[in-house]
Amino acid sequence: MEERLQKYMAQCGVASRRKCEEIILEGKVKVNGVVVKELGTKIDPEKDTVEFNDKIIKIEEKKVYIMLNKPEGYITSAKDEKGRKTVLDIVNIDERIYPIGRLDYDSSGLLLLTNDGSIYNNIIHPRVAIKKKYIAECRGKFTESDLKKFKSGIDIGGYVTAEAEIDVISEEKSFNSRKNSNEIISTVEISIHEGKNRQIRKMCASLNHEVISLKRVSIGNIKLGYLKKGQWRNLTSEELNYIKSL
């Protein structure tokens, strides 16, 4: 039975279907020894040979679904051209996996990884609008006006964010050595369903609240819980069923 090349590549664990489309357009894929650059290409997995970077790829027999508590200082990617550490340096397993979505280099928290391209869009696709919850430590006190702006949408440079949720958890005084004075550090819980690059940091910055630390604690019903930084585990059957039901 024939299927689209990018779908087959995703099932083989190369990358998400969208990323596989980019790889095809870059001329990195061969079908039966011939470079293919057309996204409409269909293949028969039982008859055709597919190569990525001159290596034959096949569907992974074992599907892997992993939750990682990503530490700061790691790139959410399979490789980094600058030689920085990636999340795959932490989750070192035999299967070729890739992250679902991303977390900034300076951020920590819940990240999902898999070799099952079929579930990628269940979390990433805009139609799903799955809620992602973060805990942020920010400089300054959030006023009622700040909270209203945050909830109704903020211009973060050519893009106005959708409605978001924000709740102040605590406010504490802290000594700022750069300014040689005390300041308020606010801890806030933020929920968004978009995934623009550095979105929360930009939203807070637009209100003059620099983000000191940012941690993602849940994606929909999947919660980070007590998993420590740098640790990972397989998703439970309940968590996996939830993702597949989206």
Phi and psi in degrees as GROMACS dihedral restraints (atoms count N, CA, C in turn):
[ dihedral_restraints ]
;  ai    aj    ak    al  type     phi  dphi    fc
    3     4     5     6     1   -80.0    20    10
    4     5     6     7     1   149.8    20    10
    6     7     8     9     1  -148.9    20    10
    7     8     9    10     1   162.9    20    10
    9    10    11    12     1   -64.4    20    10
   10    11    12    13     1   142.8    20    10
   12    13    14    15     1   -58.3    20    10
   13    14    15    16     1   -45.5    20    10
   15    16    17    18     1   -65.3    20    10
   16    17    18    19     1   -32.3    20    10
   18    19    20    21     1   -68.1    20    10
   19    20    21    22     1   -42.9    20    10
   21    22    23    24     1   -62.5    20    10
   22    23    24    25     1   -42.9    20    10
   24    25    26    27     1   -61.2    20    10
   25    26    27    28     1   -41.0    20    10
   27    28    29    30     1   -63.8    20    10
   28    29    30    31     1   -39.9    20    10
   30    31    32    33     1   -66.4    20    10
   31    32    33    34     1   -25.6    20    10
   33    34    35    36     1   -80.3    20    10
   34    35    36    37     1    -6.2    20    10
   36    37    38    39     1    85.9    20    10
   37    38    39    40     1    17.0    20    10
   39    40    41    42     1   -67.5    20    10
   40    41    42    43     1   -48.4    20    10
   42    43    44    45     1  -175.8    20    10
   43    44    45    46     1  -175.6    20    10
   45    46    47    48     1   -66.5    20    10
   46    47    48    49     1   162.5    20    10
   48    49    50    51     1   -60.8    20    10
   49    50    51    52     1   -40.2    20    10
   51    52    53    54     1   -64.2    20    10
   52    53    54    55     1   -42.9    20    10
   54    55    56    57     1   -66.2    20    10
   55    56    57    58     1   -36.4    20    10
   57    58    59    60     1   -62.5    20    10
   58    59    60    61     1   -34.6    20    10
   60    61    62    63     1   -62.1    20    10
   61    62    63    64     1   -41.7    20    10
   63    64    65    66     1   -62.9    20    10
   64    65    66    67     1   -41.7    20    10
   66    67    68    69     1   -62.4    20    10
   67    68    69    70     1   -40.8    20    10
   69    70    71    72     1   -62.7    20    10
   70    71    72    73     1   -46.9    20    10
   72    73    74    75     1   -62.9    20    10
   73    74    75    76     1   -26.8    20    10
   75    76    77    78     1   -79.7    20    10
   76    77    78    79     1    -3.0    20    10
   78    79    80    81     1    76.4    20    10
   79    80    81    82     1    28.5    20    10
   81    82    83    84     1   -97.7    20    10
   82    83    84    85     1     4.7    20    10
   84    85    86    87     1  -120.7    20    10
   85    86    87    88     1   136.9    20    10
   87    88    89    90     1  -120.0    20    10
   88    89    90    91     1   142.8    20    10
   90    91    92    93     1  -119.9    20    10
   91    92    93    94     1   117.9    20    10
   93    94    95    96     1    54.1    20    10
   94    95    96    97     1    41.0    20    10
   96    97    98    99     1    84.3    20    10
   97    98    99   100     1    -1.3    20    10
   99   100   101   102     1  -112.7    20    10
  100   101   102   103     1   130.1    20    10
  102   103   104   105     1   -63.7    20    10
  103   104   105   106     1   132.2    20    10
  105   106   107   108     1  -119.1    20    10
  106   107   108   109     1   132.1    20    10
  108   109   110   111     1  -124.9    20    10
  109   110   111   112     1     5.9    20    10
  111   112   113   114     1   -96.3    20    10
  112   113   114   115     1   128.4    20    10
  114   115   116   117     1   -71.6    20    10
  115   116   117   118     1   -18.8    20    10
  117   118   119   120     1   -84.8    20    10
  118   119   120   121     1     2.1    20    10
  120   121   122   123     1   -62.0    20    10
  121   122   123   124     1   134.1    20    10
  123   124   125   126     1  -115.8    20    10
  124   125   126   127     1   146.9    20    10
  126   127   128   129     1  -132.0    20    10
  127   128   129   130     1   158.8    20    10
  129   130   131   132     1  -107.3    20    10
  130   131   132   133     1   106.7    20    10
  132   133   134   135     1   -55.5    20    10
  133   134   135   136     1   -25.1    20    10
  135   136   137   138     1   -83.0    20    10
  136   137   138   139     1   -20.4    20    10
  138   139   140   141     1  -114.2    20    10
  139   140   141   142     1   -33.5    20    10
  141   142   143   144     1   -94.1    20    10
  142   143   144   145     1   149.8    20    10
  144   145   146   147     1  -106.5    20    10
  145   146   147   148     1   124.7    20    10
  147   148   149   150     1  -113.0    20    10
  148   149   150   151     1   132.1    20    10
  150   151   152   153     1  -121.3    20    10
  151   152   153   154     1   139.2    20    10
  153   154   155   156     1  -122.6    20    10
  154   155   156   157     1   122.3    20    10
  156   157   158   159     1    52.3    20    10
  157   158   159   160     1    42.8    20    10
  159   160   161   162     1    66.2    20    10
  160   161   162   163     1    19.0    20    10
  162   163   164   165     1  -121.2    20    10
  163   164   165   166     1   132.0    20    10
  165   166   167   168     1   -66.6    20    10
  166   167   168   169     1   133.3    20    10
  168   169   170   171     1  -112.0    20    10
  169   170   171   172     1   147.1    20    10
  171   172   173   174     1  -139.2    20    10
  172   173   174   175     1   158.1    20    10
  174   175   176   177     1   -64.4    20    10
  175   176   177   178     1   130.3    20    10
  177   178   179   180     1   -65.7    20    10
  178   179   180   181     1   127.2    20    10
  180   181   182   183     1   -69.6    20    10
  181   182   183   184     1   -39.7    20    10
  183   184   185   186     1  -100.2    20    10
  184   185   186   187     1   117.7    20    10
  186   187   188   189     1   -85.3    20    10
  187   188   189   190     1   136.9    20    10
  189   190   191   192     1  -123.2    20    10
  190   191   192   193     1   135.5    20    10
  192   193   194   195     1  -133.7    20    10
  193   194   195   196     1   115.3    20    10
  195   196   197   198     1  -126.3    20    10
  196   197   198   199     1   142.0    20    10
  198   199   200   201     1  -108.5    20    10
  199   200   201   202     1   129.7    20    10
  201   202   203   204     1  -122.0    20    10
  202   203   204   205     1   139.3    20    10
  204   205   206   207     1   -92.7    20    10
  205   206   207   208     1    93.4    20    10
  207   208   209   210     1   -68.1    20    10
  208   209   210   211     1   128.3    20    10
  210   211   212   213     1   -80.8    20    10
  211   212   213   214     1   164.0    20    10
  213   214   215   216     1   -65.1    20    10
  214   215   216   217     1   153.4    20    10
  216   217   218   219     1    89.6    20    10
  217   218   219   220     1    14.1    20    10
  219   220   221   222     1  -125.8    20    10
  220   221   222   223     1   141.7    20    10
  222   223   224   225     1   -86.1    20    10
  223   224   225   226     1   137.0    20    10
  225   226   227   228     1   -85.9    20    10
  226   227   228   229     1    78.8    20    10
  228   229   230   231     1  -164.3    20    10
  229   230   231   232     1   163.8    20    10
  231   232   233   234     1   -78.5    20    10
  232   233   234   235     1   -32.7    20    10
  234   235   236   237     1  -141.2    20    10
  235   236   237   238     1   158.9    20    10
  237   238   239   240     1  -133.9    20    10
  238   239   240   241     1   125.3    20    10
  240   241   242   243     1   -64.2    20    10
  241   242   243   244     1   -23.8    20    10
  243   244   245   246     1   -88.6    20    10
  244   245   246   247     1     0.5    20    10
  246   247   248   249     1    80.0    20    10
  247   248   249   250     1    13.6    20    10
  249   250   251   252     1   -76.4    20    10
  250   251   252   253     1   160.3    20    10
  252   253   254   255     1   -68.0    20    10
  253   254   255   256     1   141.9    20    10
  255   256   257   258     1  -116.0    20    10
  256   257   258   259     1   168.2    20    10
  258   259   260   261     1   -63.7    20    10
  259   260   261   262     1   -21.6    20    10
  261   262   263   264     1   -75.6    20    10
  262   263   264   265     1   -12.1    20    10
  264   265   266   267     1   -72.2    20    10
  265   266   267   268     1   -20.9    20    10
  267   268   269   270     1   -91.1    20    10
  268   269   270   271     1   -50.3    20    10
  270   271   272   273     1   -92.0    20    10
  271   272   273   274     1    85.9    20    10
  273   274   275   276     1  -102.2    20    10
  274   275   276   277     1    93.5    20    10
  276   277   278   279     1  -126.5    20    10
  277   278   279   280     1   170.1    20    10
  279   280   281   282     1   -69.1    20    10
  280   281   282   283     1   -38.1    20    10
  282   283   284   285     1   -70.7    20    10
  283   284   285   286     1   147.0    20    10
  285   286   287   288     1   -86.0    20    10
  286   287   288   289     1   110.7    20    10
  288   289   290   291     1  -116.0    20    10
  289   290   291   292     1   168.2    20    10
  291   292   293   294     1  -147.4    20    10
  292   293   294   295     1   157.5    20    10
  294   295   296   297     1   -75.2    20    10
  295   296   297   298     1   147.1    20    10
  297   298   299   300     1   -95.8    20    10
  298   299   300   301     1   107.6    20    10
  300   301   302   303     1    79.4    20    10
  301   302   303   304     1  -160.9    20    10
  303   304   305   306     1  -151.0    20    10
  304   305   306   307     1   162.9    20    10
  306   307   308   309     1  -131.8    20    10
  307   308   309   310     1   140.5    20    10
  309   310   311   312     1   -57.7    20    10
  310   311   312   313     1   155.8    20    10
  312   313   314   315     1   -52.7    20    10
  313   314   315   316     1   -40.0    20    10
  315   316   317   318     1   -89.0    20    10
  316   317   318   319     1     0.0    20    10
  318   319   320   321     1  -104.6    20    10
  319   320   321   322     1   161.0    20    10
  321   322   323   324     1  -127.4    20    10
  322   323   324   325     1   176.4    20    10
  324   325   326   327     1   114.7    20    10
  325   326   327   328     1  -160.0    20    10
  327   328   329   330     1   -66.0    20    10
  328   329   330   331     1   123.5    20    10
  330   331   332   333     1  -137.9    20    10
  331   332   333   334     1   135.1    20    10
  333   334   335   336     1  -103.5    20    10
  334   335   336   337     1   140.8    20    10
  336   337   338   339     1  -132.8    20    10
  337   338   339   340     1   147.6    20    10
  339   340   341   342     1  -159.3    20    10
  340   341   342   343     1   170.4    20    10
  342   343   344   345     1  -117.3    20    10
  343   344   345   346     1    15.9    20    10
  345   346   347   348     1  -105.0    20    10
  346   347   348   349     1    96.0    20    10
  348   349   350   351     1   -65.7    20    10
  349   350   351   352     1   -18.1    20    10
  351   352   353   354     1   -71.1    20    10
  352   353   354   355     1   -21.3    20    10
  354   355   356   357     1   -98.8    20    10
  355   356   357   358     1    -4.6    20    10
  357   358   359   360     1   -55.3    20    10
  358   359   360   361     1   -51.5    20    10
  360   361   362   363     1   -68.3    20    10
  361   362   363   364     1   -20.1    20    10
  363   364   365   366     1   -59.6    20    10
  364   365   366   367     1   -27.7    20    10
  366   367   368   369     1  -104.9    20    10
  367   368   369   370     1   -38.0    20    10
  369   370   371   372     1   -86.2    20    10
  370   371   372   373     1   -33.4    20    10
  372   373   374   375     1   -61.2    20    10
  373   374   375   376     1   134.1    20    10
  375   376   377   378     1   -57.4    20    10
  376   377   378   379     1   -28.4    20    10
  378   379   380   381     1   -64.7    20    10
  379   380   381   382     1   -23.4    20    10
  381   382   383   384     1   -75.1    20    10
  382   383   384   385     1   -38.4    20    10
  384   385   386   387     1    51.0    20    10
  385   386   387   388     1    45.6    20    10
  387   388   389   390     1   -73.0    20    10
  388   389   390   391     1   137.2    20    10
  390   391   392   393     1   -81.7    20    10
  391   392   393   394     1   132.6    20    10
  393   394   395   396     1  -118.0    20    10
  394   395   396   397     1   129.7    20    10
  396   397   398   399     1  -109.1    20    10
  397   398   399   400     1   138.2    20    10
  399   400   401   402     1  -130.2    20    10
  400   401   402   403     1   152.6    20    10
  402   403   404   405     1  -113.0    20    10
  403   404   405   406     1   124.0    20    10
  405   406   407   408     1  -123.3    20    10
  406   407   408   409     1   138.5    20    10
  408   409   410   411     1  -102.0    20    10
  409   410   411   412     1   125.5    20    10
  411   412   413   414     1  -131.6    20    10
  412   413   414   415     1   153.5    20    10
  414   415   416   417     1   -79.5    20    10
  415   416   417   418     1   138.0    20    10
  417   418   419   420     1    93.1    20    10
  418   419   420   421     1   166.4    20    10
  420   421   422   423     1   -96.5    20    10
  421   422   423   424     1   130.6    20    10
  423   424   425   426     1   -79.9    20    10
  424   425   426   427     1   120.6    20    10
  426   427   428   429     1   -84.0    20    10
  427   428   429   430     1   169.2    20    10
  429   430   431   432     1   -60.1    20    10
  430   431   432   433     1   -36.8    20    10
  432   433   434   435     1   -64.0    20    10
  433   434   435   436     1   -41.6    20    10
  435   436   437   438     1   -59.3    20    10
  436   437   438   439     1   -46.4    20    10
  438   439   440   441     1   -64.6    20    10
  439   440   441   442     1   -38.8    20    10
  441   442   443   444     1   -64.2    20    10
  442   443   444   445     1   -44.6    20    10
  444   445   446   447     1   -61.9    20    10
  445   446   447   448     1   -42.5    20    10
  447   448   449   450     1   -61.8    20    10
  448   449   450   451     1   -42.4    20    10
  450   451   452   453     1   -73.3    20    10
  451   452   453   454     1   -29.9    20    10
  453   454   455   456     1   -90.2    20    10
  454   455   456   457     1   -16.4    20    10
  456   457   458   459     1   120.6    20    10
  457   458   459   460     1   137.3    20    10
  459   460   461   462     1  -128.5    20    10
  460   461   462   463     1   140.0    20    10
  462   463   464   465     1   -77.9    20    10
  463   464   465   466     1   116.4    20    10
  465   466   467   468     1  -109.5    20    10
  466   467   468   469     1    30.3    20    10
  468   469   470   471     1   101.6    20    10
  469   470   471   472     1    73.7    20    10
  471   472   473   474     1    85.2    20    10
  472   473   474   475     1     1.3    20    10
  474   475   476   477     1  -144.9    20    10
  475   476   477   478     1   128.6    20    10
  477   478   479   480     1   -99.0    20    10
  478   479   480   481     1   122.7    20    10
  480   481   482   483     1   -70.2    20    10
  481   482   483   484     1   156.6    20    10
  483   484   485   486     1   -73.3    20    10
  484   485   486   487     1   171.3    20    10
  486   487   488   489     1   -58.0    20    10
  487   488   489   490     1   138.7    20    10
  489   490   491   492     1  -130.6    20    10
  490   491   492   493     1   170.0    20    10
  492   493   494   495     1  -114.9    20    10
  493   494   495   496     1   139.7    20    10
  495   496   497   498     1  -147.0    20    10
  496   497   498   499     1   135.1    20    10
  498   499   500   501     1  -135.5    20    10
  499   500   501   502     1   135.4    20    10
  501   502   503   504     1   -82.1    20    10
  502   503   504   505     1   122.9    20    10
  504   505   506   507     1   -89.1    20    10
  505   506   507   508     1   -44.9    20    10
  507   508   509   510     1  -158.3    20    10
  508   509   510   511     1   161.1    20    10
  510   511   512   513     1  -136.1    20    10
  511   512   513   514     1   124.6    20    10
  513   514   515   516     1  -133.0    20    10
  514   515   516   517     1   147.3    20    10
  516   517   518   519     1   -80.2    20    10
  517   518   519   520     1   140.9    20    10
  519   520   521   522     1  -144.5    20    10
  520   521   522   523     1   148.0    20    10
  522   523   524   525     1   -85.4    20    10
  523   524   525   526     1   124.7    20    10
  525   526   527   528     1   -97.8    20    10
  526   527   528   529     1   107.0    20    10
  528   529   530   531     1   -67.2    20    10
  529   530   531   532     1   -27.3    20    10
  531   532   533   534     1   -67.7    20    10
  532   533   534   535     1   -38.0    20    10
  534   535   536   537     1   -97.5    20    10
  535   536   537   538     1    -7.1    20    10
  537   538   539   540     1    54.7    20    10
  538   539   540   541     1    44.9    20    10
  540   541   542   543     1  -157.8    20    10
  541   542   543   544     1   166.0    20    10
  543   544   545   546     1   -78.3    20    10
  544   545   546   547     1   153.8    20    10
  546   547   548   549     1  -146.4    20    10
  547   548   549   550     1   164.5    20    10
  549   550   551   552     1   -92.5    20    10
  550   551   552   553     1   129.8    20    10
  552   553   554   555     1  -108.8    20    10
  553   554   555   556     1   118.9    20    10
  555   556   557   558     1  -100.1    20    10
  556   557   558   559     1   134.3    20    10
  558   559   560   561     1  -104.9    20    10
  559   560   561   562     1   122.6    20    10
  561   562   563   564     1  -127.1    20    10
  562   563   564   565     1   150.8    20    10
  564   565   566   567     1  -105.4    20    10
  565   566   567   568     1   125.1    20    10
  567   568   569   570     1  -124.5    20    10
  568   569   570   571     1   135.5    20    10
  570   571   572   573     1  -124.6    20    10
  571   572   573   574     1   128.0    20    10
  573   574   575   576     1  -134.2    20    10
  574   575   576   577     1   161.8    20    10
  576   577   578   579     1  -120.1    20    10
  577   578   579   580     1     5.4    20    10
  579   580   581   582     1   -98.1    20    10
  580   581   582   583     1   177.3    20    10
  582   583   584   585     1  -146.0    20    10
  583   584   585   586     1    42.6    20    10
  585   586   587   588     1   -67.0    20    10
  586   587   588   589     1   152.0    20    10
  588   589   590   591     1   -58.2    20    10
  589   590   591   592     1   123.3    20    10
  591   592   593   594     1    52.9    20    10
  592   593   594   595     1    36.9    20    10
  594   595   596   597     1   -60.1    20    10
  595   596   597   598     1   -50.0    20    10
  597   598   599   600     1   -65.5    20    10
  598   599   600   601     1   -40.7    20    10
  600   601   602   603     1   -60.5    20    10
  601   602   603   604     1   -40.8    20    10
  603   604   605   606     1   -69.8    20    10
  604   605   606   607     1   -39.2    20    10
  606   607   608   609     1   -62.2    20    10
  607   608   609   610     1   -45.8    20    10
  609   610   611   612     1   -66.6    20    10
  610   611   612   613     1   -41.5    20    10
  612   613   614   615     1   -61.7    20    10
  613   614   615   616     1   -34.9    20    10
  615   616   617   618     1   -65.8    20    10
  616   617   618   619     1   -19.7    20    10
  618   619   620   621     1  -103.2    20    10
  619   620   621   622     1    14.1    20    10
  621   622   623   624     1    65.3    20    10
  622   623   624   625     1    34.9    20    10
  624   625   626   627     1  -119.4    20    10
  625   626   627   628     1    99.7    20    10
  627   628   629   630     1   -69.4    20    10
  628   629   630   631     1   132.2    20    10
  630   631   632   633     1   -80.5    20    10
  631   632   633   634     1   123.8    20    10
  633   634   635   636     1   -87.9    20    10
  634   635   636   637     1   -44.2    20    10
  636   637   638   639     1  -146.1    20    10
  637   638   639   640     1   150.4    20    10
  639   640   641   642     1  -143.0    20    10
  640   641   642   643     1   127.4    20    10
  642   643   644   645     1  -132.9    20    10
  643   644   645   646     1   128.8    20    10
  645   646   647   648     1   -86.2    20    10
  646   647   648   649     1   130.0    20    10
  648   649   650   651     1  -113.1    20    10
  649   650   651   652     1   -15.1    20    10
  651   652   653   654     1  -158.6    20    10
  652   653   654   655     1   152.3    20    10
  654   655   656   657     1  -127.0    20    10
  655   656   657   658     1   105.6    20    10
  657   658   659   660     1    59.5    20    10
  658   659   660   661     1  -126.9    20    10
  660   661   662   663     1   -88.2    20    10
  661   662   663   664     1    -0.3    20    10
  663   664   665   666     1   -90.1    20    10
  664   665   666   667     1   120.9    20    10
  666   667   668   669     1  -113.9    20    10
  667   668   669   670     1   143.9    20    10
  669   670   671   672     1   -65.7    20    10
  670   671   672   673     1   -37.4    20    10
  672   673   674   675     1    63.3    20    10
  673   674   675   676     1  -135.4    20    10
  675   676   677   678     1   -99.3    20    10
  676   677   678   679     1    14.2    20    10
  678   679   680   681     1   -63.5    20    10
  679   680   681   682     1   126.4    20    10
  681   682   683   684     1   -80.1    20    10
  682   683   684   685     1   158.5    20    10
  684   685   686   687     1   -55.4    20    10
  685   686   687   688     1   132.5    20    10
  687   688   689   690     1    85.7    20    10
  688   689   690   691     1    -5.9    20    10
  690   691   692   693     1   -96.7    20    10
  691   692   693   694     1   155.2    20    10
  693   694   695   696     1  -142.9    20    10
  694   695   696   697     1   161.8    20    10
  696   697   698   699     1  -152.6    20    10
  697   698   699   700     1   163.1    20    10
  699   700   701   702     1   -75.5    20    10
  700   701   702   703     1   146.8    20    10
  702   703   704   705     1   -66.5    20    10
  703   704   705   706     1   148.7    20    10
  705   706   707   708     1   -76.4    20    10
  706   707   708   709     1   163.8    20    10
  708   709   710   711     1   -61.9    20    10
  709   710   711   712     1   -33.5    20    10
  711   712   713   714     1   -66.2    20    10
  712   713   714   715     1   -44.1    20    10
  714   715   716   717     1   -64.7    20    10
  715   716   717   718     1   -41.2    20    10
  717   718   719   720     1   -66.9    20    10
  718   719   720   721     1   -41.5    20    10
  720   721   722   723     1   -62.0    20    10
  721   722   723   724     1   -36.2    20    10
  723   724   725   726     1   -62.0    20    10
  724   725   726   727     1   -47.4    20    10
  726   727   728   729     1   -61.7    20    10
  727   728   729   730     1   -42.7    20    10
  729   730   731   732     1   -69.4    20    10
  730   731   732   733     1   -20.1    20    10
  732   733   734   735     1   -85.8    20    10
  733   734   735   736     1   -11.3    20    10
